């Protein structure tokens, strides 16, 4: 299977999951679900270690340029997220009034996990610390090592990075197709996600089109800046896109995103820094999806909205996404407070919003991680120019 390549294996896993979901007995499906539960716990345990393992030595190697690189990455990530949010607003505001009908009776709570099977058993594997703690700790350690020029401590984290690279290469990446197969197997067996998709079919098609357009725009900009073919760059990021499509997790996709970003010509130091960071703060796909979905529900329920309301909503939402964990459904859970306070969503509207978001969560995540590659290219280009001036 290793000779086939990761992308074909993921595609095969998705197809097999959808085909076998209604054929295999529940008992056998539960075996895969049990594996998924264990693997998910292992991923959750590994993600903070991955962040520490890649970011600390990268900042230490960058030295005095680390602070500048952090600022550049955050500016690009936030700017990209804002662009996606406003692009989604203007697109939805143009199309949805003619596509979505006022129908408050349809606003009811949907549970996308209602028909999903549970595992045979579970084994909690709590991480040593949260993703946010890992990020802050990585910045403190990396900047501190660079400041004191601590070669001994730096070498410890360089060795730790090699350990994490082995973990990714021999434990995480080879098992990702099996994990993705189990996810789609359970989804197809329950049919719950497909029921929600059927309710908002036209809206979802528009959102998917917006995803594609945003990715094309971002890679066109990155291609112009780096003098590369944008379509070829997008093609190189497809393994990351498909992995995220299966896992619905930016954090779980970090190993693949990292490998594909380096194929875009991004240096190891830059990629090791930007990709784990962008996995937690660059949420173009999530924001544009939340904006479009919320507008569809506003129209359906008759909730008033305007450009000023949505400007505040998008600005706050883009900040809240930084606090969203890079796990399935993390973005929408972080957005619930903004939906209630800014747009005035009640419990039923929030319930439908969560169900709709989770049903197509993977498409937003895939857009997020794919655009991380474009951000990394732009960061490297600007960092090189500023470095020469310095």
Secondary structure, DSSP 8 states (H G I E B T S, - for coil): -TTT-HHHHHHHHHHHHHHHTTTS-HHHHHHHHHHHHHHHHHHHHHHHHHHHHHHHHHHHHHGGGHHHHHHHHHHHHHHHHHHHHHHHHHHHHHHGGGT----GGG-----TTTT----S-------SS-HHHHHHHHHHHHHHHHHHT-HHHHHHHHHHHHHHHHHIIIIIHHHHHHHHHHHHHHHHHH-HHHHHHHHTHHHHHHHHHHHHHHHHHHHHHHHHHHT--HHHHHHHTHHHHHHHHHH--TTTTHHHHHHHHHHTT--HHHHHHHHHHHHHH--HHHHHHHHHHHHHHHHHHT----HHHHHHHHHHHHHHGGGS-SSTTHHHHHHHHHHHHHS---HHHHHHHHHHHHHTHHHHHHHHHHHHHHHHHHHHHHHHHHHHH-
